[in-house]
């Protein structure tokens, strides 16, 4: 089976790494890909958000499946265009992807489906959360504990298009729940937790994600199924009833409050950097699962978790998220991999045969262990071997989860 994977980040590298393990795969192609993906398949200089170019590439290659990584082409309707041209695709169409593309639409769907979520407030008053309605590349949510922060948040979001959603501020452990869906059926992956703030102790601005780990302590398989029953399956049914079946990965960002789980928001694709921690825990054939979902029939398909744990540490540019880094030579990747870690490329490039920085989040270092303590130790030991001028990382990824097995509680952040 020929597969075309769209995207260029760490999430897509992790997907590529898992897909090439399938005996069904004959060729892996990526657009545009990155140097890490290029080591696994064929990369093409085609942007994932250029529908005509993607259609042309998929047609010329004769691929049996397109896997869409990022949210922007999904929200724009790329999956619809591919399906109209008879090309199987893993990813929701425009109408279903609006669950991420519009927070107002998501709220309407949650209300109709009876999904517990944060209450919408009539006006911005502290404490509250301000959310831009549409996609904002991880910069569309502001948590406001004081009225001064409300004023600053309104000014910060004023330049973004669309209306503003104001919600109550929730507090508790924040987790990421992923379900692979065929329009009707949902199969859950292990629950993960990611770290959005730039600096240790959840300080600083929101980012695309500075690290992640899975599974989350205290949530067993029964708990995960209950969360899917409460937060994912009702949304699937509601979207199907609206004539917008969701085929792809439904990502529910949850706050585990004292009154039960509350959905902060939905995303219409795999998370980043959660995917980098989740896929190494999956022993089943991911290509079989994604192809079955694309065909609309997940019956009889398994996606069971392994009895392991994984921790991912993001290595970022020194000024990230304010600015990225371009052209700094990266050393030590081979040493980190030799130590047993997986190094997923997120913002890298090859120049003159040298691996260099090319973005804000540059590399993701993932390690797997018998438990979170072992995985965390290995991830940081491997990350120590990689360097470039100005590289930085958080030092507390999965720390709270390994200190007595408790979850880190925090006010709502933002879920990519």
C-alpha positions as CSV (number, residue, x, y, z in Angstrom):
1,X,0.0,0.0,0.0
2,X,1.3,3.4,-1.0
3,X,0.7,6.1,1.6
4,X,1.0,9.9,1.4
5,X,1.5,11.6,4.7
6,X,0.9,15.4,4.8
7,X,2.8,17.6,7.2
8,X,6.3,18.5,8.3
9,X,6.4,18.4,12.1
10,X,7.3,16.1,15.0
11,X,3.8,14.6,14.9
12,X,4.2,13.7,11.3
13,X,7.7,12.2,11.9
14,X,6.2,10.0,14.6
15,X,3.4,8.9,12.3
16,X,5.9,8.1,9.6
17,X,8.0,6.1,12.1
18,X,5.0,4.0,13.0
19,X,3.6,3.6,9.5
20,X,6.8,2.2,8.1
21,X,6.6,-0.7,10.6
22,X,3.5,-2.0,8.8
23,X,4.1,-5.0,6.5
24,X,1.3,-3.6,4.4
25,X,3.3,-0.5,3.5
26,X,5.0,-0.6,0.1
27,X,6.0,3.1,-0.2
28,X,5.8,6.1,2.1
29,X,5.6,9.5,0.6
30,X,5.4,12.8,2.5
31,X,4.6,16.4,1.6
32,X,6.5,18.4,2.5
33,X,8.1,16.2,5.2
34,X,11.3,16.9,7.0
35,X,14.8,15.4,7.3
36,X,13.7,12.8,9.8
37,X,10.8,11.7,7.5
38,X,13.1,11.7,4.5
39,X,15.1,8.9,6.2
40,X,12.0,6.8,6.1
41,X,10.3,7.7,2.8
42,X,10.2,10.0,-0.2
43,X,9.6,13.7,0.6
44,X,8.0,16.1,-2.0
45,X,8.2,19.9,-2.0
46,X,4.4,20.3,-1.8
47,X,2.7,22.2,0.9
48,X,-0.1,20.4,2.9
49,X,-2.3,23.5,2.6
50,X,-2.1,23.6,-1.3
51,X,-5.1,21.4,-2.3
52,X,-4.4,21.4,-6.0
53,X,-0.8,20.4,-5.6
54,X,-1.7,17.7,-3.1
55,X,-4.4,16.3,-5.4
56,X,-1.9,16.3,-8.2
57,X,0.7,14.5,-6.2
58,X,-1.6,11.9,-4.8
59,X,-3.0,11.2,-8.2
60,X,0.4,10.9,-9.9
61,X,1.7,8.6,-7.2
62,X,-1.4,6.4,-7.2
63,X,-1.5,6.3,-3.4
64,X,-4.0,4.1,-1.6
65,X,-4.3,6.4,1.5
66,X,-3.6,10.0,2.4
67,X,-3.0,10.7,6.1
68,X,-3.5,14.4,6.9
69,X,-1.4,15.6,9.9
70,X,-2.1,19.3,10.5
71,X,-5.4,21.0,11.2
72,X,-5.2,23.9,8.7
73,X,-5.8,21.7,5.6
74,X,-8.5,19.7,7.4
75,X,-10.4,22.8,8.4
76,X,-10.1,24.1,4.9
77,X,-11.7,21.0,3.4
78,X,-8.8,19.1,1.9
79,X,-10.2,15.7,2.9
80,X,-13.4,16.5,1.0
81,X,-11.4,17.3,-2.2
82,X,-9.5,14.1,-2.0
83,X,-12.6,12.0,-1.4
84,X,-14.4,13.6,-4.3
85,X,-11.5,12.4,-6.5
86,X,-11.8,8.9,-5.2
87,X,-8.7,9.0,-2.9
88,X,-9.1,7.4,0.5
89,X,-8.1,9.7,3.3
90,X,-7.7,9.6,7.0
91,X,-9.0,13.0,8.2
92,X,-12.4,14.6,8.6
93,X,-14.1,16.7,6.0
94,X,-14.6,20.5,6.4
95,X,-18.0,20.1,8.2
96,X,-16.7,17.7,10.8
97,X,-13.3,19.5,11.2
98,X,-15.3,22.6,12.3
99,X,-15.2,21.0,15.7
100,X,-11.7,22.5,15.9
101,X,-12.1,25.3,13.4
102,X,-14.8,27.1,15.4
103,X,-15.1,27.1,19.1
104,X,-18.6,28.4,18.9
105,X,-19.6,25.4,16.6
106,X,-17.9,23.1,19.1
107,X,-19.9,24.5,22.0
108,X,-23.1,24.1,20.0
109,X,-22.3,20.5,19.2
110,X,-21.4,19.7,22.8
111,X,-24.6,21.3,24.1
112,X,-26.7,19.2,21.6
113,X,-24.7,16.1,22.4
114,X,-24.9,16.6,26.2
115,X,-21.1,16.7,26.6
116,X,-19.9,18.4,29.9
117,X,-17.9,21.5,29.2
118,X,-17.0,24.9,30.6
119,X,-19.8,27.3,31.0
120,X,-19.9,30.2,28.5
121,X,-20.0,33.6,30.3
122,X,-22.0,36.6,29.1
123,X,-19.0,39.0,29.4
124,X,-15.3,38.9,30.1
125,X,-14.8,39.2,33.9
126,X,-12.0,37.6,36.0
127,X,-11.5,34.8,36.5
128,X,-12.2,33.6,33.0
129,X,-10.7,32.2,29.8
130,X,-10.8,34.1,26.6
131,X,-10.8,32.1,23.4
132,X,-10.6,33.2,19.8
133,X,-13.2,31.3,17.8
134,X,-11.0,30.0,15.0
135,X,-7.6,28.6,14.5
136,X,-4.8,30.6,16.0
137,X,-1.7,28.4,15.9
138,X,-1.7,27.8,19.6
139,X,-2.1,31.5,20.5
140,X,-5.8,31.9,20.7
141,X,-6.4,31.3,24.4
142,X,-5.7,33.6,27.3
143,X,-6.3,32.6,31.0
144,X,-7.3,35.6,33.0
145,X,-7.0,35.5,36.8
146,X,-7.4,39.3,37.3
147,X,-9.3,42.0,35.6
148,X,-6.0,43.5,34.4
149,X,-5.3,40.2,32.6
150,X,-8.7,40.4,31.0
151,X,-7.9,43.8,29.6
152,X,-4.6,42.6,28.3
153,X,-6.1,39.4,26.9
154,X,-8.8,41.3,25.0
155,X,-6.1,43.5,23.4
156,X,-4.0,40.4,22.6
157,X,-6.9,38.6,20.8
158,X,-8.3,41.7,19.2
159,X,-6.2,41.1,16.0
160,X,-7.5,37.6,15.4
161,X,-10.5,37.1,13.1
162,X,-13.9,36.0,14.3
163,X,-15.8,36.4,17.5
164,X,-14.6,35.8,21.0
165,X,-15.7,33.0,23.4
166,X,-15.6,33.7,27.1
167,X,-15.6,30.7,29.5
168,X,-15.5,30.0,33.2
169,X,-12.0,29.2,34.5
170,X,-11.7,25.5,35.3
171,X,-9.0,24.0,37.5
172,X,-7.7,20.4,37.8
173,X,-5.4,18.0,35.9
174,X,-5.5,18.6,32.2
175,X,-5.3,15.6,29.9
176,X,-5.4,14.7,26.2
177,X,-7.8,12.0,25.0
178,X,-7.5,10.6,21.5
179,X,-10.0,8.4,19.6
180,X,-9.5,7.1,16.1
181,X,-13.0,7.3,14.4
182,X,-14.7,5.9,11.3
183,X,-17.7,8.1,11.5
184,X,-19.5,5.9,13.9
185,X,-17.0,3.9,16.0
186,X,-14.3,5.3,18.3
187,X,-11.2,3.4,19.4
188,X,-9.2,5.1,22.2
189,X,-5.5,5.5,22.5
190,X,-3.9,5.9,26.0
191,X,-4.5,9.2,27.7
192,X,-1.6,11.6,27.6
193,X,-0.6,14.9,29.3
194,X,1.3,17.7,27.6
195,X,3.0,20.8,28.8
196,X,2.0,24.0,27.0
197,X,3.8,26.7,28.9
198,X,7.3,27.8,27.8
199,X,9.1,27.4,31.2
200,X,9.3,25.1,34.2
201,X,6.5,25.2,36.6
202,X,4.0,26.1,33.9
203,X,5.4,29.7,33.7
204,X,5.6,31.9,30.7
205,X,3.6,32.1,27.4
206,X,1.7,29.2,25.8
207,X,3.6,27.3,23.1
208,X,2.8,24.5,20.7
209,X,3.9,22.1,23.5
210,X,7.2,21.6,25.3
211,X,6.8,17.9,26.1
212,X,4.4,15.1,26.9
213,X,4.0,11.7,28.5
214,X,1.7,8.7,28.5
215,X,-0.1,7.0,30.0
216,X,-1.5,9.2,32.7
217,X,-1.3,7.7,36.2
218,X,-4.6,6.8,37.8
219,X,-6.5,6.4,34.5
220,X,-6.8,2.7,33.5
221,X,-8.4,1.2,30.4
222,X,-11.9,1.3,32.1
223,X,-11.5,4.9,32.9
224,X,-10.4,5.8,29.4
225,X,-13.4,4.0,27.9
226,X,-15.7,5.9,30.2
227,X,-14.1,9.2,29.1
228,X,-14.6,8.2,25.5
229,X,-18.2,7.4,26.2
230,X,-18.8,10.8,27.8
231,X,-16.8,13.1,25.6
232,X,-16.2,11.5,22.1
233,X,-19.0,9.0,21.2
234,X,-21.8,11.6,21.8
235,X,-20.0,14.1,19.5
236,X,-19.6,11.4,16.8
237,X,-23.3,10.7,16.9
238,X,-24.2,14.3,16.8
239,X,-21.9,15.1,13.8
240,X,-23.2,12.0,12.0
241,X,-26.8,13.2,12.6
242,X,-25.9,16.5,11.0
243,X,-24.6,14.7,7.9
244,X,-20.9,15.4,8.8
245,X,-19.5,12.0,9.9
246,X,-16.1,12.4,11.6
247,X,-13.4,10.1,10.1
248,X,-10.0,10.7,11.6
249,X,-8.6,11.4,15.1
250,X,-10.9,13.2,17.5
251,X,-8.8,14.8,20.2
252,X,-10.6,15.9,23.3
253,X,-8.7,18.3,25.7
254,X,-10.1,17.5,29.1
255,X,-10.0,19.1,32.5
256,X,-10.5,16.5,35.3
257,X,-12.4,18.8,37.8
258,X,-13.8,17.9,41.1
259,X,-17.2,17.7,39.5
260,X,-16.0,15.3,36.8
261,X,-14.4,15.7,33.3
262,X,-15.0,18.8,31.3
263,X,-14.1,19.3,27.7
264,X,-12.0,22.4,27.1
265,X,-11.9,22.0,23.4
266,X,-11.8,19.5,20.5
267,X,-9.2,19.1,17.9
268,X,-9.6,17.2,14.6
269,X,-6.3,15.5,14.4
270,X,-3.5,13.9,16.3
271,X,-1.9,16.1,18.9
272,X,1.7,17.4,18.9
273,X,3.7,16.5,21.0
274,X,1.4,13.9,22.5
275,X,1.6,11.7,19.4
276,X,5.3,11.3,19.9
277,X,4.7,9.7,23.3
278,X,1.6,7.7,22.3
279,X,2.7,5.9,19.2
280,X,5.7,4.1,20.8
281,X,3.1,2.6,23.2
282,X,1.0,1.1,20.3
283,X,2.0,-2.5,19.3
284,X,-0.8,-2.9,16.8
285,X,-0.4,-2.0,13.1
286,X,-1.3,1.7,12.8
287,X,-1.7,1.5,9.0
288,X,-4.3,-1.1,9.3
289,X,-6.2,1.1,11.8
290,X,-6.0,4.3,9.7
291,X,-6.9,2.5,6.5
292,X,-9.9,0.9,8.2
293,X,-11.1,4.2,9.5
294,X,-10.8,5.8,6.1
295,X,-12.9,3.0,4.7
296,X,-15.5,3.7,7.4
297,X,-15.3,0.4,9.2
298,X,-13.2,-0.1,12.3
299,X,-15.1,-3.3,13.3
300,X,-12.6,-6.0,14.4
301,X,-9.7,-3.5,14.5
302,X,-7.5,-3.2,17.7
303,X,-5.4,-0.4,18.9
304,X,-4.4,-1.7,22.3
305,X,-1.7,0.0,24.5
306,X,1.4,-1.7,25.6
307,X,2.4,-2.1,29.2
308,X,5.0,0.7,28.9
309,X,5.4,4.4,29.4
310,X,6.9,7.1,27.3
311,X,8.1,10.6,27.9
312,X,8.9,13.3,25.2
313,X,11.1,16.3,25.8
314,X,10.9,19.1,23.3
315,X,14.2,20.9,22.4
316,X,13.4,24.4,21.3
317,X,15.0,27.6,20.1
318,X,16.3,29.9,22.8
319,X,13.7,32.6,22.0
320,X,10.8,30.3,21.3
321,X,7.8,30.9,21.3
322,X,8.6,34.6,20.4
323,X,11.0,33.5,17.6
324,X,12.5,30.4,16.1
325,X,16.1,29.6,15.1
326,X,17.4,29.0,11.6
327,X,20.8,27.6,10.5
328,X,22.4,26.6,13.7
329,X,24.2,23.3,13.4
330,X,22.7,20.5,15.5
331,X,25.0,17.9,17.0
332,X,24.4,14.7,19.0
333,X,21.3,13.3,17.4
334,X,23.0,10.0,16.5
335,X,24.3,9.7,20.0
336,X,20.8,10.2,21.5
337,X,19.5,7.5,19.1
338,X,22.3,5.2,20.0
339,X,21.3,5.6,23.7
340,X,17.9,4.1,22.7
341,X,15.9,7.3,22.3
342,X,13.6,8.2,19.4
343,X,14.4,11.6,18.0
344,X,11.6,13.1,16.0
345,X,12.3,16.1,13.8
346,X,10.0,19.1,14.1
347,X,12.0,22.2,12.9
348,X,15.1,21.0,11.1
349,X,16.7,21.3,7.7
350,X,19.7,19.8,5.8
351,X,22.2,22.3,4.5
352,X,25.3,21.1,2.8
353,X,24.9,17.7,4.5
354,X,24.6,19.3,7.9
355,X,21.5,19.1,10.1
356,X,20.5,22.6,11.2
357,X,17.7,24.3,13.0
358,X,14.7,25.5,11.1
359,X,12.0,26.6,13.5
360,X,10.9,27.1,17.1
361,X,10.3,23.6,18.3
362,X,13.3,21.8,16.7
363,X,13.5,18.2,18.0
364,X,11.4,15.9,20.2
365,X,13.3,13.3,22.2
366,X,11.2,10.4,23.2
367,X,12.1,7.5,25.5
368,X,10.2,4.4,26.4
369,X,10.5,2.6,29.7
370,X,8.9,0.1,32.0
371,X,7.3,3.0,33.9
372,X,7.3,6.8,33.8
373,X,10.3,7.1,36.1
374,X,12.5,5.0,33.7
375,X,11.2,6.7,30.6
376,X,11.8,10.2,32.0
377,X,15.3,9.4,33.1
378,X,16.1,8.0,29.6
379,X,14.5,10.9,27.8
380,X,16.5,13.5,29.6
381,X,19.7,11.5,29.4
382,X,19.3,11.3,25.6
383,X,18.3,15.0,25.4
384,X,21.6,15.8,27.2
385,X,23.5,14.5,24.2
386,X,21.9,17.0,21.7
387,X,23.0,20.6,21.4
388,X,23.1,23.7,19.3
389,X,23.7,27.3,20.1
390,X,20.8,28.6,22.2
391,X,18.9,25.3,22.6
392,X,16.6,25.1,25.6
393,X,14.0,22.8,27.1
394,X,11.8,22.4,30.1
395,X,13.3,20.3,33.0
396,X,10.0,19.3,34.6
397,X,8.3,17.2,31.9
398,X,6.4,14.3,33.7
399,X,8.1,15.3,37.0
400,X,4.9,15.6,39.0
401,X,3.6,12.3,37.6
402,X,6.7,10.5,38.7
403,X,6.8,12.1,42.2
404,X,4.3,9.9,44.0
405,X,2.3,9.2,40.8
406,X,0.2,12.4,41.2
407,X,-1.1,14.5,38.3
408,X,-0.1,18.1,38.0
409,X,-3.1,20.4,38.7
410,X,-3.2,23.7,37.0
411,X,-5.6,26.3,35.6
412,X,-6.7,25.8,32.1
413,X,-3.9,26.3,29.6
414,X,-4.4,25.6,25.9
415,X,-4.4,22.3,24.0
416,X,-2.7,23.0,20.7
